[in-house]
Amino acid sequence: MDGNGKKYARLRLRMCFALFCLVLPVCLLAQTPASGEVTSADRLIAEEEFRRGVQAYYRGAFNDSLMVLEKALSYVPGNPLVLDWLGRAYFRTGSEAAAMRHWEAAAAAGHQAEILQSKIDTVREWRTLRTQGISGQRYVETGTIPAVQGKTVLFSQPSSVLPLSDGSFWMAAYGSNELVRFDVNGMVTARVRGPLTGFDRPFDILLTSAGSILVSEAGADRISVLDSNGFYRSSFGEKGRGTGQFLGPQYMAEDSSGNIYVTDYGNNRVCVFSSDFTPLFSFGTKSADAPGFVSPSGIACLDGRVYVADSVPGAVYVFDSSGNYLSCLSPPGSFPGIESMHVTDGLLVCAVRNRVILLNPGTGAFSEAVNAGNAPARILAAVPDVNGNLIMADYEGNCVQIASGMRDLAGGLFVQIERVNADQFPLVTLDVRVEDRNRNPVTGLKERNFLLTEDKRPPASFSLTGAGFFETACDVTVLLDRSAGADGYLPAVRSALAEISAAMNGQGRLTVVSAGEVPVLEGAGNPGTAWWDEFVPSCAASSRWRFDLGLRLAVNGLVGAGPRRAVIYLSTGAVSADSFSRYGLDPLTAYLRNNGVIFSAVHLQQGALPDAFAYLADSTGGRSMYVYRPEGLGPYVRELSVSPNGMYSLSFESLRPADFGEAYLPVEIEVYLMNRSGRDETGYFSPLQ
């Protein structure tokens, strides 16, 4: 068929479609309320504009999507499907109030009322309530992994757990002399037994900042060193009372310098080793000031202090990093039987017999997070995982318990289908983001956690083809402060750019944007090809510089990027009247969060960062740091490549008729994890034919 033939066929198809709408208006946009008469011609134009708006949305062009969707709505006023899509587009641009208004109108018209109301409630909570961490949460049991399942013995006497960034966790099985790895669904994925002679009563597990896994062996009086996959590499320590020797090593902790602290139960002390496992010193003996340990158990390091639990008296003592006694945080009798301690959200998570206690390290105040009641339980370890659960090793109950916050259980999961790619129709790919009610990414999900349908029917085939937590590349945009005095910080800017690009190790995409009076894209590409020694921004410094426009430009370039996205702002500390003149702090925060972008701020001079930038970093899971901090910027950039990520790619083969690319094809996704679930429904168009 020649070009004119194709145009004629297309026109004939449209005329038939318009006639069909006149006789039997069953198309989705015919759901328009009867508040005013809509002609078939109006409906046909609305169909075309709606298709363009949906496709613009999936390209990441949200402003373009808004314009054409508003035009579509003008032809079919009050149409709930268009209102729903306008809500989606406004949400992704950071205009959450407008998004909720459109979703409320769509829900009132009966369109996806339950799903939209859940979205509205969740977004309203985000806007009015500060995101909660572990503090103030009450946890309830949502899952149990018993040691014996039928006639199969999976493990025996769990003593410790080590959650990982991909949602899985290691468990030390004291009774069966092994480490067992479980995925997010509680399925066994690996099992290791240490050196050739095997583990001898493995007790605690510690992941060091260098990536090694340490296992304390109470029976062998040593610490085994494993690589990140659990393969044995070496060991240190031996039986005895001298420096670097143990009599029943138990719990371990690492300080900010990489030093390792081990509670030596039989010697009633704490042994300290350097980051290369060289013995340094020990502490804990009784003195005029210090009470001395009776049965040292849990240990944790926070802000230059070392917190040590004494199990029999039930006390918690505070030392400096050199082992000097400072104070008694919790006096004897406070927590008899206290075992492990782990730092989370600035609190000490303590396992105390059948309870889990949240202890404030500054004041000694505490609250109860978990209480197993009268059930036979002896919790030796309780550690939060990346998905907000508490993973507990119940030694007496011979099981691993998983507890979730009551608020998370009540709210479920927040699921968004962010992108649909139907270029290879009938093969279709979805990008899905899964978060909890606190906006934390839900990571580690498997194919079994998803249920995908097309208009409530299963597709021909379905598979999980990718997950953000597997990706090691992070796309980074560096935003430059181009305020009036910014040129005086060029050496620091060059140093920061060089560190960031080197730490990216040739992976991902590095972009540089200047926040001047008119924001400028300085360049983008592979981080390994950049040269920063003589870098000079093309954007002139100005007293009328615009942070808000610069940040919007920086995020725009990340919307269609990989699952890991970050903006690193190099700040002189300046804030002007124009910094937030077009976009306020809340819309900017929403724009970052709703597109999965982490914002971090780097001070180019010493001193406190302006509150606005610190708020952006805190609200998006980022950090604030000094450009010349001792450890440099590299460790943080590398941390971005392993941080929790809730993006997933799913592919399926559609069974729906495409109607030459004119039909709107519904698709639904449900996500399940333990006792939590979430759902989203959307649609797409196949390529025009």
C-alpha positions as CSV (number, residue, x, y, z in Angstrom):
1,M,0.0,0.0,0.0
2,D,1.4,3.4,-1.0
3,G,1.4,6.5,1.4
4,N,-1.9,7.8,0.1
5,G,-3.5,4.4,0.5
6,K,-2.3,4.2,4.1
7,K,-3.7,7.7,4.8
8,Y,-7.0,6.7,3.2
9,A,-7.3,3.5,5.2
10,R,-6.5,5.4,8.4
11,L,-9.1,8.0,7.6
12,R,-11.7,5.3,6.8
13,L,-10.8,3.6,10.1
14,R,-11.4,6.9,12.0
15,M,-14.7,7.5,10.3
16,C,-15.9,4.0,11.2
17,F,-14.8,4.5,14.8
18,A,-16.6,7.8,15.0
19,L,-19.8,6.1,13.6
20,F,-19.4,3.3,16.2
21,C,-19.2,5.9,19.0
22,L,-22.4,7.5,17.7
23,V,-24.3,4.2,17.7
24,L,-22.8,2.5,20.8
25,P,-20.4,4.7,22.9
26,V,-18.6,1.9,24.7
27,C,-15.1,3.4,24.5
28,L,-13.4,4.3,27.7
29,L,-13.7,8.0,27.2
30,A,-17.5,7.6,26.8
31,Q,-17.6,7.4,30.6
32,T,-18.0,11.1,30.7
33,P,-20.7,12.2,33.1
34,A,-23.9,13.5,31.4
35,S,-23.3,17.1,32.7
36,G,-23.2,18.3,29.1
37,E,-23.6,16.8,25.7
38,V,-20.4,15.5,24.1
39,T,-20.4,15.1,20.4
40,S,-18.8,12.1,18.6
41,A,-16.3,14.5,17.0
42,D,-15.3,15.9,20.4
43,R,-14.9,12.4,21.7
44,L,-12.8,11.4,18.7
45,I,-10.5,14.4,19.3
46,A,-10.3,13.6,23.0
47,E,-9.3,10.0,22.2
48,E,-6.4,11.2,20.1
49,E,-5.3,13.8,22.6
50,F,-5.6,11.2,25.4
51,R,-3.4,8.7,23.5
52,R,-0.8,11.4,23.0
53,G,-0.9,12.3,26.7
54,V,-0.4,8.8,27.8
55,Q,2.6,8.3,25.4
56,A,4.1,11.6,26.6
57,Y,3.8,10.4,30.2
58,Y,5.6,7.2,29.5
59,R,8.4,9.1,27.7
60,G,8.9,11.1,30.9
61,A,7.6,14.3,29.4
62,F,5.2,15.1,32.2
63,N,4.6,18.7,31.3
64,D,3.8,17.8,27.7
65,S,1.5,15.1,29.0
66,L,-0.4,17.6,31.2
67,M,-1.0,20.0,28.3
68,V,-2.5,17.4,26.0
69,L,-4.4,15.6,28.8
70,E,-6.0,19.0,29.8
71,K,-6.9,19.5,26.1
72,A,-8.5,16.0,26.1
73,L,-10.5,16.9,29.2
74,S,-11.8,20.0,27.6
75,Y,-13.5,17.9,25.0
76,V,-14.9,15.3,27.5
77,P,-15.3,17.3,30.8
78,G,-15.3,15.2,33.9
79,N,-14.1,12.1,32.2
80,P,-12.8,9.9,35.1
81,L,-10.1,8.1,33.0
82,V,-8.6,11.4,31.9
83,L,-8.8,12.8,35.4
84,D,-6.9,9.8,36.7
85,W,-4.2,10.3,34.2
86,L,-4.0,14.0,35.0
87,G,-3.5,13.1,38.6
88,R,-0.7,10.8,37.6
89,A,1.0,13.5,35.6
90,Y,0.6,16.1,38.3
91,F,2.0,13.7,40.9
92,R,5.2,13.1,38.8
93,T,5.7,16.8,38.4
94,G,5.6,17.3,42.2
95,S,2.2,19.0,42.3
96,E,0.7,16.6,44.8
97,A,-2.3,18.8,45.8
98,A,-3.4,19.0,42.1
99,A,-2.9,15.2,41.8
100,M,-5.2,14.5,44.7
101,R,-7.9,16.9,43.4
102,H,-8.0,15.0,40.1
103,W,-7.9,11.6,41.8
104,E,-10.7,12.6,44.1
105,A,-12.8,13.7,41.1
106,A,-12.1,10.4,39.3
107,A,-12.9,8.3,42.4
108,A,-16.2,10.2,42.9
109,A,-17.2,9.2,39.4
110,G,-16.6,5.6,40.3
111,H,-13.3,5.1,38.5
112,Q,-10.9,2.8,40.5
113,A,-12.4,4.3,43.7
114,E,-10.6,1.9,46.1
115,I,-7.1,2.2,44.5
116,L,-7.4,6.0,44.1
117,Q,-8.6,6.5,47.6
118,S,-5.6,4.5,48.9
119,K,-3.3,6.7,46.9
120,I,-5.0,9.9,48.2
121,D,-4.7,8.7,51.8
122,T,-1.1,7.8,51.4
123,V,-0.1,11.0,49.7
124,R,-2.0,13.0,52.3
125,E,-0.1,11.2,55.1
126,W,3.2,12.0,53.3
127,R,2.2,15.7,53.2
128,T,1.0,16.1,56.7
129,L,3.0,13.5,58.8
130,R,6.7,13.2,59.0
131,T,8.0,9.9,57.8
132,Q,8.5,7.5,60.8
133,G,11.4,5.3,61.2
134,I,11.6,2.6,63.8
135,S,10.9,5.1,66.6
136,G,7.4,5.1,67.9
137,Q,6.4,2.0,66.0
138,R,4.8,-1.0,67.5
139,Y,5.6,-4.3,65.7
140,V,3.6,-7.4,65.3
141,E,4.6,-10.8,64.0
142,T,4.0,-11.3,60.3
143,G,6.0,-14.4,59.5
144,T,7.9,-17.3,61.1
145,I,10.6,-19.5,59.6
146,P,10.6,-22.6,61.8
147,A,13.8,-24.7,62.0
148,V,11.9,-27.9,61.3
149,Q,9.4,-28.0,58.5
150,G,7.7,-31.4,58.2
151,K,10.6,-34.0,58.2
152,T,13.1,-31.4,57.0
153,V,15.5,-29.7,59.4
154,L,16.5,-26.4,57.9
155,F,18.7,-25.2,60.8
156,S,19.0,-25.4,64.6
157,Q,19.2,-22.8,67.4
158,P,19.4,-19.5,65.5
159,S,21.6,-17.0,67.4
160,S,22.0,-14.0,65.1
161,V,20.8,-12.4,61.8
162,L,22.5,-10.1,59.3
163,P,20.1,-8.3,56.9
164,L,21.5,-7.3,53.5
165,S,20.8,-4.4,51.1
166,D,19.0,-6.7,48.7
167,G,16.3,-7.7,51.2
168,S,17.8,-11.1,52.0
169,F,19.5,-12.0,55.3
170,W,22.1,-14.3,56.8
171,M,21.3,-16.3,59.9
172,A,23.8,-17.9,62.2
173,A,22.7,-21.4,63.3
174,Y,24.5,-22.1,66.6
175,G,23.2,-25.6,66.9
176,S,23.8,-26.8,63.3
177,N,27.1,-24.9,62.9
178,E,26.3,-23.0,59.7
179,L,25.2,-19.8,58.2
180,V,21.9,-19.9,56.2
181,R,20.8,-17.2,53.7
182,F,17.1,-16.5,53.2
183,D,15.5,-14.3,50.5
184,V,12.8,-11.8,51.2
185,N,10.1,-14.5,51.2
186,G,11.9,-16.6,53.7
187,M,13.2,-19.2,51.2
188,V,16.7,-20.7,51.7
189,T,19.1,-19.5,48.9
190,A,22.5,-20.4,50.3
191,R,24.2,-22.4,53.1
192,V,27.8,-22.1,54.2
193,R,29.8,-24.0,56.9
194,G,33.0,-22.1,57.1
195,P,36.5,-23.5,56.9
196,L,37.5,-27.1,56.1
197,T,36.9,-28.0,59.7
198,G,33.6,-26.2,59.8
199,F,32.2,-23.6,62.1
200,D,32.3,-24.4,65.8
201,R,29.2,-22.8,67.4
202,P,28.8,-19.6,65.2
203,F,27.2,-17.0,67.4
204,D,27.2,-13.5,65.8
205,I,27.5,-12.1,62.3
206,L,28.9,-8.6,61.3
207,L,29.2,-7.0,57.9
208,T,32.2,-4.6,58.0
209,S,32.5,-1.4,56.1
210,A,35.1,-3.1,53.9
211,G,32.5,-5.7,52.8
212,S,33.8,-8.7,54.7
213,I,31.5,-10.8,56.8
214,L,32.8,-11.7,60.3
215,V,31.5,-14.7,62.2
216,S,32.2,-15.1,66.0
217,E,32.7,-18.8,66.9
218,A,32.1,-19.4,70.6
219,G,33.3,-23.0,70.5
220,A,36.5,-22.3,68.5
221,D,37.4,-19.0,70.3
222,R,38.0,-17.2,67.0
223,I,36.5,-14.9,64.4
224,S,36.2,-16.2,60.9
225,V,36.4,-13.8,57.9
226,L,34.2,-14.5,54.9
227,D,33.8,-12.6,51.7
228,S,30.6,-10.9,50.7
229,N,29.2,-14.2,49.2
230,G,30.0,-16.2,52.4
231,F,33.1,-17.9,51.2
232,Y,35.7,-18.5,54.0
233,R,38.9,-16.4,53.7
234,S,40.7,-16.4,57.0
235,S,40.3,-16.2,60.8
236,F,41.8,-14.4,63.8
237,G,41.9,-14.9,67.5
238,E,42.6,-18.0,69.6
239,K,41.8,-19.5,73.0
240,G,43.3,-17.7,75.9
241,R,43.3,-14.6,78.2
242,G,46.0,-12.5,76.4
243,T,45.5,-9.6,74.0
244,G,43.6,-10.8,71.0
245,Q,42.6,-14.1,72.6
246,F,39.1,-15.2,73.6
247,L,37.1,-17.5,75.9
248,G,33.7,-17.6,74.1
249,P,33.5,-14.6,71.8
250,Q,30.0,-13.4,71.2
251,Y,28.7,-10.1,69.8
252,M,30.6,-7.8,67.5
253,A,30.4,-4.1,66.4
254,E,32.4,-1.8,64.2
255,D,33.2,1.9,64.8
256,S,33.5,4.7,62.2
257,S,37.3,4.0,62.0
258,G,36.8,0.4,61.1
259,N,37.9,-1.0,64.4
260,I,36.2,-4.2,65.5
261,Y,34.8,-4.7,69.1
262,V,34.1,-8.2,70.3
263,T,32.5,-9.1,73.7
264,D,34.6,-11.8,75.2
265,Y,32.1,-13.6,77.5
266,G,34.5,-16.0,79.3
267,N,37.1,-13.2,80.0
268,N,34.4,-10.7,81.0
269,R,35.8,-8.0,78.7
270,V,35.6,-6.4,75.3
271,C,38.5,-7.1,72.8
272,V,39.4,-4.5,70.2
273,F,41.0,-5.1,66.8
274,S,42.0,-2.8,64.0
275,S,40.4,-2.9,60.5
276,D,43.1,-5.4,59.4
277,F,42.2,-7.6,62.5
278,T,45.4,-6.8,64.4
279,P,44.7,-7.0,68.2
280,L,44.8,-3.6,69.9
281,F,43.6,-3.7,73.5
282,S,40.8,-4.9,75.7
283,F,38.6,-3.2,78.4
284,G,35.9,-3.9,80.9
285,T,37.8,-4.7,84.2
286,K,36.5,-3.3,87.4
287,S,38.1,0.0,88.6
288,A,37.3,2.9,91.0
289,D,34.9,4.4,88.4
290,A,33.9,1.4,86.3
291,P,31.8,-1.4,87.7
292,G,33.4,-4.1,85.5
293,F,31.5,-6.7,83.4
294,V,29.8,-9.8,84.8
295,S,28.6,-11.2,81.5
296,P,29.2,-8.8,78.6
297,S,26.7,-9.4,75.7
298,G,25.5,-7.0,73.1
299,I,27.7,-4.2,71.8
300,A,27.1,-1.2,69.5
301,C,29.1,1.8,68.3
302,L,27.5,5.3,67.7
303,D,29.0,8.8,67.4
304,G,32.4,7.9,68.9
305,R,30.9,6.0,71.9
306,V,30.7,2.2,72.6
307,Y,27.6,0.8,74.3
308,V,28.0,-2.5,76.0
309,A,25.2,-4.6,77.6
310,D,25.8,-6.7,80.7
311,S,23.3,-9.6,80.5
312,V,23.1,-10.9,84.1
313,P,22.8,-7.6,85.9
314,G,20.7,-6.2,83.0
315,A,22.7,-3.0,82.6
316,V,24.1,-0.9,79.6
317,Y,27.4,0.9,80.0
318,V,29.0,3.6,77.9
319,F,32.7,3.9,76.9
320,D,34.7,6.0,74.5
321,S,36.4,4.4,71.5
322,S,39.6,3.9,73.6
323,G,37.7,1.8,76.2
324,N,37.5,4.5,78.9
325,Y,34.4,4.2,81.1
326,L,32.1,7.2,80.7
327,S,28.7,6.4,82.3
328,C,25.9,3.9,83.0
329,L,23.1,4.4,80.5
330,S,20.8,1.8,82.0
331,P,21.5,0.8,85.6
332,P,21.5,-2.9,86.8
333,G,18.1,-4.3,86.9
334,S,16.9,-2.4,83.8
335,F,17.0,-5.2,81.3
336,P,17.9,-8.6,82.8
337,G,18.9,-11.1,80.1
338,I,19.7,-8.4,77.5
339,E,21.5,-9.8,74.5
340,S,22.3,-8.1,71.1
341,M,22.2,-4.3,70.4
342,H,22.1,-2.7,67.0
343,V,22.0,0.9,65.9
344,T,19.0,2.0,63.8
345,D,17.8,5.6,63.3
346,G,20.0,6.8,66.2
347,L,18.4,4.3,68.6
348,L,19.7,1.0,70.1
349,V,17.6,-2.0,69.2
350,C,18.0,-4.4,72.1
351,A,16.9,-8.0,72.3
352,V,15.8,-8.7,75.9
353,R,14.5,-12.3,76.4
354,N,11.0,-12.3,74.8
355,R,11.0,-8.5,74.0
356,V,12.7,-6.0,71.7
357,I,13.4,-2.7,73.3
358,L,14.2,0.7,71.6
359,L,16.8,2.4,73.8
360,N,17.7,6.1,73.4
361,P,21.5,6.3,73.8
362,G,21.4,9.9,74.9
363,T,18.7,9.8,77.6
364,G,18.3,6.1,78.5
365,A,14.6,6.4,77.8
366,F,13.1,3.3,76.1
367,S,10.0,1.9,74.5
368,E,8.9,-1.6,73.7
369,A,8.7,-2.5,70.0
370,V,8.0,-6.3,70.2
371,N,6.6,-8.5,73.0
372,A,6.3,-12.2,72.4
373,G,4.0,-12.6,75.3
374,N,4.0,-15.9,77.2
375,A,5.2,-17.9,74.2
376,P,8.5,-19.8,74.9
377,A,11.0,-17.4,73.4
378,R,14.6,-16.2,73.9
379,I,15.4,-13.6,71.3
380,L,19.2,-13.4,70.9
381,A,19.2,-10.9,68.1
382,A,16.7,-8.4,66.6
383,V,17.8,-6.4,63.6
384,P,15.8,-4.1,61.2
385,D,16.0,-5.0,57.5
386,V,15.9,-2.7,54.5
387,N,12.1,-3.2,54.1
388,G,11.3,-2.0,57.6
389,N,10.8,-5.4,59.2
390,L,12.4,-6.6,62.4
391,I,14.2,-9.9,61.8
392,M,14.6,-11.8,65.1
393,A,16.6,-14.9,66.0
394,D,14.6,-16.9,68.6
395,Y,17.0,-19.4,70.1
396,E,14.6,-21.1,72.4
397,G,11.7,-21.1,70.0
398,N,14.1,-22.5,67.3
399,C,12.9,-20.2,64.6
400,V,13.3,-16.9,62.9
401,Q,10.5,-14.4,63.5
402,I,9.7,-11.5,61.2
403,A,7.7,-8.5,62.6
404,S,6.3,-5.5,60.8
405,G,5.2,-2.1,62.0
406,M,1.5,-1.9,62.6
407,R,1.2,1.3,60.5
408,D,2.9,-0.5,57.5
409,L,0.5,-3.4,57.8
410,A,-2.5,-1.2,58.0
411,G,-1.4,0.9,55.0
412,G,0.0,-1.8,52.8
413,L,2.4,-1.1,49.9
414,F,2.4,1.9,47.6
415,V,2.7,0.5,44.0
416,Q,3.1,2.7,40.9
417,I,3.4,1.6,37.3
418,E,5.8,4.3,36.2
419,R,6.4,3.3,32.6
420,V,5.0,1.0,29.9
421,N,7.0,0.2,26.8
422,A,4.9,-1.5,24.1
423,D,7.2,-0.8,21.2
424,Q,7.6,-4.5,20.6
425,F,3.9,-5.3,21.0
426,P,2.6,-7.9,21.9
427,L,5.8,-8.0,24.1
428,V,5.2,-5.3,26.8
429,T,7.6,-4.2,29.6
430,L,6.5,-2.4,32.8
431,D,8.6,-0.4,35.2
432,V,7.1,-0.7,38.6
433,R,8.1,1.1,41.8
434,V,7.2,-0.4,45.2
435,E,7.4,1.5,48.4
436,D,6.0,1.2,51.9
437,R,3.9,3.8,53.6
438,N,7.0,5.6,54.9
439,R,8.3,6.0,51.4
440,N,11.0,3.5,51.9
441,P,11.8,1.3,48.8
442,V,10.7,-2.3,49.1
443,T,13.6,-4.3,47.8
444,G,14.4,-8.0,47.1
445,L,11.1,-8.9,45.6
446,K,10.9,-12.0,43.4
447,E,8.6,-13.0,40.5
448,R,6.4,-14.8,42.9
449,N,5.6,-11.5,44.7
450,F,3.9,-10.1,41.6
451,L,0.5,-10.8,40.0
452,L,0.0,-9.2,36.6
453,T,-3.2,-9.2,34.7
454,E,-4.7,-7.5,31.6
455,D,-8.2,-6.3,32.2
456,K,-8.4,-8.8,35.0
457,R,-7.1,-11.7,32.8
458,P,-3.7,-13.3,32.9
459,P,-1.4,-12.6,29.9
460,A,0.1,-15.3,27.7
461,S,3.4,-15.2,29.6
462,F,5.0,-13.1,32.4
463,S,8.4,-12.7,33.9
464,L,10.5,-10.5,36.2
465,T,13.3,-9.2,33.9
466,G,15.1,-6.7,36.2
467,A,15.3,-5.2,39.6
468,G,16.9,-2.0,40.8
469,F,18.7,-3.6,43.7
470,F,20.7,-5.7,41.2
471,E,22.0,-2.6,39.4
472,T,25.4,-1.3,40.4
473,A,25.3,1.8,38.2
474,C,23.9,5.0,39.6
475,D,23.2,8.0,37.3
476,V,24.4,11.1,39.0
477,T,23.7,14.8,38.2
478,V,26.0,17.3,39.9
479,L,24.2,20.6,40.5
480,L,26.5,23.6,40.8
481,D,25.8,26.6,42.9
482,R,26.3,29.7,40.7
483,S,25.6,32.4,43.2
484,A,27.6,35.6,43.1
485,G,30.7,34.3,45.0
486,A,30.7,30.9,43.4
487,D,33.8,31.4,41.3
488,G,35.9,31.6,44.5
489,Y,35.1,27.9,45.2
490,L,36.2,26.5,41.8
491,P,39.1,24.5,43.3
492,A,36.7,22.8,45.6
493,V,34.2,22.2,42.8
494,R,36.9,20.6,40.6
495,S,38.0,18.4,43.5
496,A,34.5,17.3,44.2
497,L,33.8,16.5,40.5
498,A,37.0,14.5,40.2
499,E,36.1,12.5,43.3
500,I,32.6,11.8,42.2
501,S,33.6,10.8,38.7
502,A,36.3,8.5,40.0
503,A,34.0,6.8,42.5
504,M,31.5,6.0,39.8
505,N,34.2,3.8,38.2
506,G,33.0,4.2,34.7
507,Q,29.5,3.1,35.4
508,G,26.3,5.1,35.0
509,R,26.0,8.6,33.5
510,L,27.4,11.8,35.0
511,T,25.7,15.1,34.2
512,V,26.7,18.6,35.3
513,V,24.1,21.3,35.6
514,S,24.7,24.9,36.7
515,A,22.1,26.7,38.7
516,G,22.6,30.2,37.4
517,E,20.1,32.9,36.5
518,V,19.2,30.7,33.6
519,P,20.2,27.1,34.4
520,V,22.7,25.5,32.0
521,L,23.5,21.9,31.1
522,E,27.3,21.9,31.2
523,G,27.7,18.4,29.9
524,A,26.9,14.7,30.3
525,G,28.5,11.4,29.5
526,N,30.5,8.5,30.8
527,P,32.2,9.5,34.1
528,G,35.4,7.9,33.1
529,T,36.0,10.2,30.2
530,A,35.8,13.5,32.1
531,W,38.8,15.8,32.9
532,W,38.2,18.3,35.7
533,D,41.6,20.0,36.3
534,E,40.7,23.1,34.3
535,F,36.9,22.9,34.4
536,V,35.2,26.3,34.3
537,P,31.3,26.5,34.2
538,S,29.9,28.2,31.1
539,C,27.1,29.6,33.3
540,A,28.1,33.0,34.8
541,A,27.9,33.5,38.5
542,S,25.0,35.8,39.4
543,S,23.3,37.3,42.4
544,R,20.0,36.3,40.7
545,W,20.9,32.6,40.4
546,R,18.0,30.2,40.5
547,F,18.3,27.1,42.6
548,D,14.8,25.9,42.0
549,L,15.1,26.0,38.2
550,G,18.5,24.4,38.3
551,L,17.2,21.5,40.4
552,R,14.2,21.0,38.1
553,L,16.6,20.8,35.1
554,A,18.8,18.3,37.0
555,V,15.9,16.0,37.8
556,N,14.4,16.3,34.3
557,G,17.5,14.5,33.0
558,L,17.2,11.7,35.5
559,V,13.5,10.9,34.9
560,G,14.2,8.4,32.1
561,A,17.5,7.2,33.6
562,G,18.3,3.9,35.3
563,P,16.7,2.8,38.5
564,R,19.4,4.4,40.7
565,R,19.3,8.2,40.4
566,A,20.9,11.0,42.5
567,V,21.5,14.7,42.5
568,I,24.6,15.9,44.3
569,Y,24.5,19.7,45.0
570,L,27.7,21.5,45.5
571,S,26.7,24.4,47.7
572,T,28.5,27.6,48.8
573,G,25.9,28.0,51.5
574,A,24.2,30.9,49.7
575,V,20.4,31.3,49.6
576,S,18.8,34.2,47.8
577,A,15.3,35.6,47.4
578,D,15.1,34.0,44.0
579,S,16.2,30.5,45.1
580,F,12.6,29.3,45.5
581,S,10.7,32.0,43.7
582,R,9.0,29.7,41.2
583,Y,9.0,26.3,42.9
584,G,8.7,26.1,46.7
585,L,10.5,23.6,48.9
586,D,7.5,21.2,49.1
587,P,7.0,20.9,45.3
588,L,10.8,20.4,44.8
589,T,10.8,17.7,47.5
590,A,7.9,16.0,45.9
591,Y,9.4,16.2,42.4
592,L,12.5,14.4,43.7
593,R,10.7,11.8,45.8
594,N,8.0,11.0,43.2
595,N,10.7,10.3,40.6
596,G,13.0,8.2,42.8
597,V,15.8,10.8,43.0
598,I,18.1,11.0,46.0
599,F,19.3,14.6,46.8
600,S,22.5,15.1,48.7
601,A,24.3,18.4,49.5
602,V,28.1,18.9,49.7
603,H,29.3,22.0,51.6
604,L,32.1,23.8,49.8
605,Q,32.9,25.6,53.0
606,Q,32.8,24.6,56.6
607,G,29.7,25.5,58.5
608,A,26.1,24.5,58.8
609,L,24.2,23.9,55.5
610,P,21.1,26.1,55.0
611,D,18.0,24.4,56.4
612,A,16.3,24.2,53.0
613,F,19.0,22.1,51.5
614,A,19.3,19.9,54.6
615,Y,15.6,19.3,54.4
616,L,15.8,18.2,50.8
617,A,18.5,15.7,51.7
618,D,16.8,14.4,54.7
619,S,13.4,14.0,52.9
620,T,14.8,12.0,50.0
621,G,17.2,9.7,51.8
622,G,20.3,11.7,51.0
623,R,23.2,13.1,53.0
624,S,24.9,16.4,53.9
625,M,28.7,16.4,54.0
626,Y,31.7,18.7,53.8
627,V,33.7,18.5,50.5
628,Y,37.0,17.9,52.3
629,R,35.8,15.4,54.9
630,P,38.5,12.9,55.9
631,E,37.0,9.9,54.2
632,G,36.2,12.0,51.0
633,L,33.1,11.8,48.8
634,G,34.0,8.5,47.2
635,P,32.5,6.2,49.9
636,Y,29.2,8.0,49.7
637,V,29.0,7.8,45.9
638,R,29.8,4.1,46.0
639,E,27.1,3.7,48.7
640,L,24.6,5.1,46.2
641,S,25.2,2.0,44.0
642,V,24.2,-0.4,46.7
643,S,21.5,1.5,48.5
644,P,18.0,-0.1,48.7
645,N,16.0,0.3,45.5
646,G,12.3,-0.5,44.8
647,M,12.2,-0.4,41.0
648,Y,11.3,-3.6,39.1
649,S,11.0,-4.4,35.4
650,L,8.4,-7.0,34.3
651,S,7.7,-8.3,30.8
652,F,4.6,-10.0,29.5
653,E,3.1,-11.2,26.2
654,S,-0.2,-9.5,25.7
655,L,-3.3,-11.3,24.5
656,R,-5.3,-8.1,23.9
657,P,-6.4,-6.9,20.4
658,A,-4.4,-3.7,19.6
659,D,-7.0,-2.2,17.3
660,F,-4.2,-0.8,15.1
661,G,-2.8,1.1,18.0
662,E,-6.0,3.0,18.8
663,A,-7.2,0.9,21.7
664,Y,-6.4,1.7,25.3
665,L,-5.2,-1.6,26.8
666,P,-5.7,-2.0,30.6
667,V,-3.0,-3.6,32.7
668,E,-3.0,-4.3,36.5
669,I,-0.3,-5.3,38.9
670,E,-0.6,-6.6,42.5
671,V,2.4,-6.9,44.8
672,Y,2.5,-9.2,47.9
673,L,5.1,-9.4,50.7
674,M,4.3,-11.3,53.9
675,N,1.0,-9.8,55.1
676,R,1.3,-6.6,53.1
677,S,0.1,-5.9,49.6
678,G,-0.5,-3.1,47.1
679,R,-2.0,-2.6,43.7
680,D,-2.0,-0.3,40.7
681,E,-4.0,-0.2,37.5
682,T,-3.1,1.7,34.3
683,G,-3.2,1.3,30.6
684,Y,-1.2,1.9,27.4
685,F,-1.4,2.0,23.6
686,S,0.4,-0.2,21.2
687,P,2.2,1.4,18.3
688,L,0.0,2.8,15.6
689,Q,-0.3,0.7,12.4
